[in-house]
Amino acid sequence: MSAVTPVQVKYCGVCSFPVEFCEFGKKFKKCKAWLEEDDPELYKRLYSESAHNSSLSSEKEAKISESLAKMQLKEERKLERELQSLKSSKVLIKRIQRTKHKHVIAIAGLEVFDVDMKKMAKTFASKFATGASVTKNAEKKDEVVIQGDVGDEVETYILGLLKEKGLEDVKVEQVSEKRK
């Protein structure tokens, strides 16, 4: 009995499917372009005319290609909407007066960074040597609350983070409000 050797499977760099299954995913055009650039020989084997004349009937193939085109269009539109919402979002820094001389800074809109809010609160706590926690605001969204009057420092820190991530379009607003 001979030893069985494992099969080497090439995975797509775009959708992370095996390259044979990319045609069933939502990002088929991008996957196809990636494969043509990465492995032209495999691309010719998978997407040449002779490989296209497979066992599928022309009607089934037309239906499949039509549904795939719809899925790809939906995916592209979804990505455009996400990018647009990222660009139009804003980070709101509120300075809230607790007592006569004590203030709290509430930061809303940090979803832009795609990080865990607790980790962000811990980063702020260590960066500004104050207490920081994650709470829900009136809109049921997470916000980071920092004890102390560190609004200006927080704003410069967030602007630096936005520049680092390449999101200069995101607005950072600082608002002051008093509790009654």
C-alpha positions in Angstrom: 0.0 0.0 0.0 1.4 3.4 -1.0 1.4 6.5 1.2 -1.3 9.0 0.3 0.1 12.5 -0.3 -2.0 15.5 0.5 -3.4 17.6 -2.3 -2.1 21.1 -2.6 -5.0 23.5 -2.8 -4.5 27.0 -4.0 -6.7 29.6 -2.2 -7.9 32.9 -3.6 -6.3 36.0 -2.2 -9.6 38.0 -2.6 -12.4 35.8 -1.3 -10.3 33.0 0.5 -12.2 30.2 -1.3 -10.3 27.6 -3.3 -9.8 29.0 -6.7 -12.1 26.4 -8.3 -15.0 27.8 -6.2 -14.4 31.5 -6.8 -17.0 31.5 -9.6 -19.7 30.8 -7.0 -18.7 33.7 -4.8 -19.8 37.3 -4.8 -16.4 38.8 -5.9 -15.9 36.7 -9.0 -14.5 39.5 -11.2 -11.9 40.5 -8.6 -11.0 36.9 -8.0 -10.6 36.2 -11.7 -8.3 39.2 -12.1 -6.3 38.2 -9.1 -5.8 34.6 -10.4 -4.8 35.8 -13.9 -2.1 37.9 -12.3 -1.0 35.4 -9.7 -1.1 32.1 -11.6 -1.7 32.5 -15.4 -1.3 28.8 -16.1 -4.1 27.8 -13.6 -6.2 30.7 -15.0 -5.9 29.3 -18.5 -6.8 25.8 -17.3 -9.9 27.0 -15.4 -11.3 29.8 -17.6 -10.3 28.9 -21.2 -13.0 28.2 -23.8 -12.5 24.5 -23.7 -13.0 24.5 -19.9 -16.1 26.6 -20.4 -17.8 24.1 -22.7 -18.5 21.9 -19.7 -21.4 19.5 -18.9 -23.8 22.3 -18.0 -26.5 23.1 -20.5 -26.5 26.6 -21.9 -29.8 27.4 -20.2 -28.5 26.4 -16.7 -25.2 28.2 -17.4 -27.1 31.4 -18.4 -29.2 31.2 -15.2 -26.1 30.7 -13.1 -24.2 33.6 -14.8 -27.2 35.9 -14.4 -27.6 35.2 -10.7 -23.9 35.6 -10.2 -24.0 38.9 -12.0 -26.8 40.1 -9.7 -24.9 38.9 -6.6 -21.7 40.7 -7.7 -23.6 43.9 -8.4 -25.2 43.8 -5.0 -21.8 43.2 -3.4 -20.3 46.2 -5.2 -23.2 48.4 -4.2 -22.9 47.3 -0.6 -19.2 48.1 -0.6 -19.8 51.5 -2.1 -22.5 52.3 0.6 -20.2 51.2 3.4 -17.4 53.4 2.0 -19.8 56.3 1.7 -21.1 55.8 5.2 -17.5 55.7 6.5 -16.7 59.0 4.8 -19.8 60.7 6.0 -19.5 59.5 9.6 -18.3 61.8 12.4 -16.7 61.3 15.8 -18.5 63.4 18.5 -16.5 64.4 21.6 -18.8 65.8 24.3 -17.6 67.6 27.4 -20.2 67.0 30.1 -20.1 68.8 33.4 -20.7 66.5 36.4 -20.3 68.8 39.3 -19.1 72.4 39.5 -15.5 71.6 38.7 -15.5 68.0 37.4 -16.0 67.0 33.8 -16.5 63.8 31.8 -15.7 63.4 28.1 -18.1 61.2 26.1 -16.8 60.0 22.7 -19.4 58.7 20.3 -18.9 57.4 16.7 -15.8 55.4 17.2 -17.3 52.5 15.1 -15.2 54.0 12.3 -12.1 52.4 13.7 -13.5 48.8 13.6 -11.9 48.0 17.0 -13.3 46.6 20.2 -14.7 49.5 22.3 -13.4 48.1 25.6 -9.9 48.0 24.1 -10.3 51.6 23.0 -11.5 52.6 26.5 -8.5 50.9 28.0 -6.2 52.7 25.5 -7.7 56.0 26.5 -7.4 55.2 30.2 -3.7 54.4 29.9 -3.0 57.2 27.5 -4.6 60.0 29.6 -4.1 58.4 33.1 -7.8 58.6 33.9 -10.7 56.2 34.3 -12.5 55.2 31.1 -15.4 53.0 30.4 -17.8 52.0 27.7 -21.5 52.9 28.1 -24.6 53.0 25.9 -25.9 56.4 25.0 -29.5 57.5 24.4 -29.4 56.1 20.8 -28.4 52.6 22.2 -24.9 53.0 20.6 -21.6 52.4 22.4 -19.6 55.4 23.6 -16.4 55.8 25.6 -16.7 57.9 28.7 -13.4 59.3 30.1 -13.2 61.0 33.5 -11.5 64.4 33.5 -11.3 67.3 31.2 -9.1 65.9 28.5 -11.2 66.8 25.4 -8.5 68.6 23.5 -6.0 65.8 24.0 -8.6 63.2 22.9 -9.3 65.2 19.8 -5.7 65.4 18.7 -5.2 61.7 19.5 -8.3 60.7 17.5 -7.2 62.9 14.6 -3.8 61.1 14.6 -5.6 57.7 14.6 -7.7 58.8 11.7 -4.7 59.9 9.7 -2.9 56.7 10.5 -5.9 54.7 9.1 -6.3 56.9 6.1 -9.7 58.3 7.1 -9.0 62.0 6.9 -12.6 62.5 5.6 -14.2 61.6 8.9 -15.1 64.8 10.9 -14.2 65.2 14.6 -16.5 67.5 16.5 -16.1 68.8 20.0 -19.3 69.9 21.9 -19.7 71.1 25.5 -22.9 70.5 27.4 -24.0 71.0 31.0 -26.0 68.5 33.0 -29.0 69.8 35.0 
